[in-house]
Amino acid sequence: MGTFSTGRRVASFGCLILGLVLTIAGLALSISKAGDLILFTIPMNGTATPVILGRGAMFVCGIILFFVGLYLFPTLKYHRTIINVIFLFPLLFAFAVTVIIPLFLGIGYSFTDWDGIKLKGFVGLANYARMFKQPSFLWSTLLTFLFVVFNMILVNLVAFLLALLCTSRIKGLGFFRAAYFLPNLIGGIVLGYIWQFIFSNVVTKFTGTYSMLSDTHTAFIAVIIVYIWQYAGYIMLIYITGLNTIPGDVLEASAIDGANPTQTLFNIKLPMIAPTITICTFLTLTSAFKQFDVNLALTNGKGSIEFLGNYIANGTEMLALNIYTTAVINNDYALGQAKAVFFFIVLAVVSIIQVRISNKKEVEL
């Protein structure tokens, strides 16, 4: 034990070195936009046929060889760590490519006049200054915070009440759980168009009034209603899990001591599911901040309103939709990227504050 053959050492270091060389060469050829690498030529029918190693194949082969060498690396002490890194690499690589690298690239683009294709120059904080001078953006930010506050309260309240119902002793609990969770399975775009038809055709025929979507203030209420209808079932399942973890003997002891249902709820159930409340509050907060698809399909952000002495036509447009409109619709990618960076910072700060406050409440309870 603890000794390795010379052949394994040679194979390990050979694969590591060759893998690094191929990986770096593949990246260099891709960045420089050079052609593929011709390894050698084979004379065939009087002509020289080249054997080509493509840039993509070179990069993939380099990665594979590098990890083969890492797997064969002559060490027992760190062998398990190496194996864990090898198996986690695909996930970490995908996360880095789709999240981490675009995040840092986006921060860099926000300081330029990037047009979505190429960089034209460095503008410093000009995009951020222009962003905060737009009344439409400030209104979208304010509207998003209002939407988050209302939904954090209402979604968790409705979901908790549904969870209490679905953990009671009534018949057909499976049907009720499935029915309440079903709206969460419908895509936001489809859901928005369905409710747009309901508000504009069904509700108006029964009430004889105008559609809620025709007025900016009632349209905002309509978005909240649809979001609660969609998301409450998902949060309900988490609350059901938390309520089911409460020991039955604790509830029996409270009943024997003469506690009524209200006392049991506030003095036993709520304190014992405090971690569940923290999770549900965090999920509701982040989801409400990132609301996009229902907002797009239901109102497309339209709605006239006066804000800071200016008339704006995006009375129901929340922050995520405002960023999309700026970058994609108005073709101002640099400004849209600056707004996205601001959105990320706000969401991160608010989420951290919420989790810290909720954790303190858990200790108090």
C-alpha positions in Angstrom: 0.0 0.0 0.0 1.2 3.5 -0.7 3.4 2.5 -3.7 2.6 3.0 -7.3 4.1 1.4 -10.4 6.4 3.5 -12.7 3.9 2.9 -15.6 1.1 4.5 -13.6 3.2 7.5 -12.8 4.3 7.9 -16.4 0.7 7.5 -17.6 -0.6 10.0 -15.1 1.9 12.7 -15.7 1.7 12.1 -19.5 -2.1 12.4 -19.6 -2.0 15.5 -17.4 0.6 17.3 -19.6 -0.9 16.2 -22.9 -4.4 17.2 -21.6 -3.3 20.6 -20.6 -1.5 21.2 -23.9 -4.5 20.1 -26.0 -6.9 22.2 -23.8 -4.8 25.3 -24.0 -4.2 24.8 -27.7 -7.9 24.3 -28.4 -8.8 27.5 -26.5 -6.1 29.5 -28.2 -7.3 28.4 -31.6 -10.9 29.3 -30.7 -10.0 32.7 -29.3 -7.7 33.6 -32.2 -10.3 32.2 -34.7 -7.6 30.3 -36.4 -8.2 27.2 -38.5 -8.2 23.6 -37.3 -4.8 21.9 -36.6 -3.4 19.6 -39.4 -1.6 16.8 -37.7 -0.1 15.1 -40.7 -1.0 14.2 -44.3 -1.6 10.8 -45.9 -0.7 10.2 -49.6 -3.8 8.8 -51.2 -4.5 8.4 -54.9 -1.7 10.7 -55.8 -2.9 13.5 -53.4 -2.0 14.4 -49.9 -5.0 13.9 -47.6 -4.7 16.0 -44.4 -5.6 14.5 -41.0 -7.3 17.4 -39.1 -7.9 17.7 -35.4 -10.7 20.2 -34.9 -10.6 22.9 -32.2 -13.6 21.5 -30.4 -12.3 17.9 -30.5 -8.9 19.1 -29.3 -10.5 20.9 -26.3 -12.7 17.9 -25.4 -9.8 15.4 -25.7 -7.6 17.7 -23.6 -10.2 17.8 -20.8 -10.7 14.0 -20.9 -7.0 13.3 -20.8 -6.4 15.7 -18.0 -9.0 14.0 -15.8 -7.8 10.6 -16.7 -4.3 11.7 -15.6 -5.8 13.2 -12.4 -7.6 9.9 -11.7 -4.3 8.0 -12.1 -2.4 10.5 -10.0 -0.2 8.5 -7.6 -1.6 9.5 -4.2 -3.7 7.7 -1.7 -4.1 10.6 0.8 -6.1 12.8 -1.7 -7.5 10.1 -3.9 -11.1 10.5 -2.6 -10.9 14.3 -3.0 -9.7 13.9 -6.6 -12.6 11.5 -7.4 -15.1 14.0 -5.9 -13.6 16.8 -8.0 -13.8 14.6 -11.2 -17.5 13.8 -10.6 -18.4 17.3 -9.6 -16.6 18.9 -12.5 -19.4 18.6 -15.1 -21.9 20.4 -12.7 -19.3 23.0 -11.6 -18.3 23.6 -15.2 -21.9 24.1 -16.4 -22.6 26.4 -13.4 -19.5 28.5 -14.2 -20.2 28.7 -17.9 -23.9 29.6 -17.5 -23.8 31.7 -14.2 -20.4 32.8 -12.9 -18.7 33.8 -16.1 -21.8 35.6 -17.6 -22.1 37.4 -14.3 -18.6 38.9 -14.4 -18.9 39.5 -18.1 -22.2 41.3 -17.6 -20.6 43.5 -14.8 -17.9 44.4 -17.3 -20.3 45.2 -20.1 -22.3 47.5 -17.9 -19.4 49.9 -17.9 -19.2 50.0 -21.7 -21.4 51.0 -24.7 -21.9 47.3 -25.7 -24.5 46.9 -28.4 -25.1 43.2 -28.0 -22.4 42.3 -30.5 -19.3 44.2 -30.0 -17.7 46.8 -27.6 -17.3 50.3 -28.9 -15.7 51.9 -25.9 -15.6 52.3 -22.1 -18.1 54.7 -20.6 -17.6 54.2 -16.9 -20.7 54.9 -14.8 -22.6 56.6 -17.6 -25.1 53.7 -17.9 -25.8 53.7 -14.2 -26.3 57.5 -14.2 -28.6 57.3 -17.2 -30.5 54.4 -15.5 -31.4 56.4 -12.4 -32.5 59.4 -14.5 -35.3 57.3 -16.1 -38.6 57.7 -14.3 -39.9 54.5 -15.9 -37.0 52.5 -14.3 -37.6 54.1 -10.9 -41.3 53.3 -11.1 -40.6 49.7 -12.1 -38.2 49.4 -9.1 -40.8 50.8 -6.7 -43.6 48.7 -8.2 -41.4 45.6 -7.8 -40.8 46.3 -4.1 -44.6 46.7 -3.6 -45.2 43.5 -5.4 -42.7 41.6 -3.3 -44.1 42.9 0.0 -47.7 42.1 -0.9 -46.8 38.6 -2.2 -44.5 37.7 0.6 -47.4 38.2 3.0 -50.3 36.9 0.9 -48.7 33.9 -0.7 -47.4 32.6 2.6 -50.7 33.3 4.4 -52.7 31.5 1.7 -50.2 28.7 1.5 -50.2 28.2 5.2 -54.0 28.1 5.5 -54.1 25.6 2.6 -51.4 23.5 4.4 -53.5 23.5 7.6 -56.5 22.4 5.5 -54.5 19.6 3.8 -53.2 18.3 7.1 -56.6 18.1 8.7 -58.7 15.0 8.9 -61.1 15.9 6.1 -61.7 13.4 3.3 -60.0 13.7 -0.1 -56.8 15.2 1.0 -54.9 13.8 -2.0 -57.3 15.5 -4.4 -57.1 18.9 -2.5 -53.3 18.8 -2.5 -53.1 18.0 -6.2 -55.7 20.6 -7.1 -53.9 23.4 -5.2 -50.5 22.4 -6.6 -51.7 22.1 -10.2 -51.5 25.8 -11.1 -47.8 25.7 -10.4 -47.3 23.2 -13.2 -48.7 25.7 -15.8 -46.1 27.9 -17.5 -46.2 31.6 -16.7 -46.8 32.7 -20.3 -49.7 30.3 -20.7 -51.1 31.2 -17.3 -50.9 34.9 -18.1 -52.9 34.5 -21.3 -55.5 32.2 -19.6 -56.1 34.8 -16.9 -56.1 37.6 -19.4 -59.0 35.9 -21.1 -60.7 35.3 -17.7 -60.4 39.0 -16.7 -61.4 40.4 -20.1 -64.2 38.1 -21.0 -65.5 35.9 -18.2 -65.3 38.3 -15.2 -66.8 41.2 -17.2 -69.8 39.1 -18.4 -70.6 38.0 -14.8 -70.1 41.4 -13.1 -71.0 43.7 -16.0 -68.0 46.0 -15.2 -64.9 46.8 -17.1 -61.9 44.5 -17.2 -59.4 44.8 -14.3 -56.6 45.0 -16.9 -58.0 48.2 -18.4 -56.9 50.3 -15.4 -53.3 50.5 -14.1 -54.1 50.1 -10.4 -56.5 47.2 -10.8 -54.2 45.6 -13.4 -51.5 45.5 -10.7 -53.9 43.8 -8.3 -54.7 41.3 -11.1 -51.0 40.4 -11.4 -50.9 39.8 -7.7 -54.0 37.5 -7.8 -52.6 35.4 -10.6 -49.2 35.1 -8.9 -50.8 34.0 -5.7 -53.0 31.5 -7.6 -49.9 30.1 -9.3 -47.4 30.0 -6.5 -49.4 29.3 -3.3 -49.7 25.6 -4.1 -46.0 25.1 -4.3 -45.3 26.9 -1.0 -48.2 24.9 0.5 -46.4 21.6 0.0 -43.4 22.9 1.9 -45.6 24.0 4.8 -47.3 20.6 4.7 -43.9 19.0 5.1 -43.0 21.2 8.0 -46.4 20.6 9.8 -46.0 16.8 9.3 -42.6 16.9 11.1 -44.2 18.1 14.3 -44.2 15.2 16.8 -47.7 13.8 17.4 -47.1 13.3 21.1 -46.4 17.1 21.5 -49.8 17.9 19.9 -51.5 15.2 22.1 -49.9 16.6 25.2 -51.1 20.1 24.4 -54.6 18.7 23.9 -54.5 16.9 27.2 -53.4 20.2 28.9 -56.5 21.9 27.5 -55.0 24.0 24.7 -57.6 25.0 22.1 -56.7 24.9 18.3 -55.7 28.6 18.3 -53.3 28.2 21.2 -51.9 25.1 19.6 -51.3 26.9 16.3 -49.6 30.0 17.7 -47.7 28.4 20.7 -46.7 25.0 19.2 -47.1 24.7 15.4 -45.7 28.1 14.3 -42.6 28.0 16.6 -41.8 24.4 15.6 -42.0 25.1 11.9 -39.9 28.4 12.1 -37.2 26.9 9.7 -39.9 26.1 7.2 -41.2 29.7 7.4 -37.7 30.9 6.7 -37.4 28.8 3.6 -40.9 29.7 2.3 -40.3 33.4 2.9 -37.0 33.3 1.0 -38.4 31.4 -1.9 -41.4 33.8 -2.1 -39.2 36.8 -1.9 -36.8 35.7 -4.7 -39.5 34.5 -6.9 -41.6 37.6 -6.6 -38.5 39.8 -7.4 -37.8 37.8 -10.6 -41.5 37.9 -11.8 -41.4 38.2 -15.5 -43.5 35.8 -17.5 -46.9 36.5 -15.9 -46.2 40.2 -16.0 -45.3 39.9 -19.7 -48.3 37.8 -20.8 -51.0 39.5 -18.6 -50.3 43.2 -19.1 -46.9 43.4 -21.0 -46.2 46.2 -18.5 -48.7 48.6 -20.1 -50.5 51.2 -18.0 -50.5 54.9 -17.9 -49.5 56.7 -14.7 -47.9 60.0 -13.6 -44.8 59.6 -11.5 -42.3 62.3 -10.4 -44.0 64.8 -12.6 -43.7 62.6 -15.7 -46.3 60.7 -17.7 -45.1 57.1 -18.2 -46.7 54.3 -20.1 -45.3 51.3 -18.2 -47.5 51.5 -15.2 -47.5 47.7 -14.6 -44.0 46.9 -15.7 -41.8 45.4 -13.0 -38.1 45.3 -12.9 -37.3 42.1 -14.7 -39.6 43.1 -17.6 -38.1 46.6 -17.6 -34.6 45.1 -18.1 -35.9 42.8 -20.9 -37.6 45.8 -22.6 -34.6 48.0 -22.4 -32.1 45.4 -23.7 -34.2 43.4 -26.3 -37.0 45.7 -27.4 -35.2 49.0 -27.3 -31.9 47.4 -28.3 -29.9 49.2 -25.5 -27.9 46.2 -24.2 -25.4 48.2 -22.2 -28.1 50.1 -20.2 -30.0 46.8 -19.8 -26.9 45.1 -18.4 -26.4 48.0 -15.9 -30.0 47.5 -14.8 -29.4 43.8 -14.5 -26.4 44.3 -12.3 -28.3 46.7 -10.1 -31.1 44.1 -9.9 -28.7 41.4 -8.9 -27.2 43.6 -6.1 -30.7 44.5 -4.7 -31.9 40.9 -4.8 -28.7 39.6 -3.1 -28.8 42.3 -0.3 -32.5 41.9 0.4 -32.2 38.1 0.4 -29.3 38.2 2.9 -31.1 40.6 5.2 -34.3 38.5 5.1 -32.5 35.3 5.9 -30.6 36.9 8.8 -33.8 38.3 10.3 -35.6 35.0 9.9 -32.8 33.1 11.6 -32.9 35.5 14.5 -36.6 34.9 14.8 -36.1 31.2 14.8 -33.8 31.5 17.8 -36.3 33.7 19.6 -39.1 31.2 18.9 
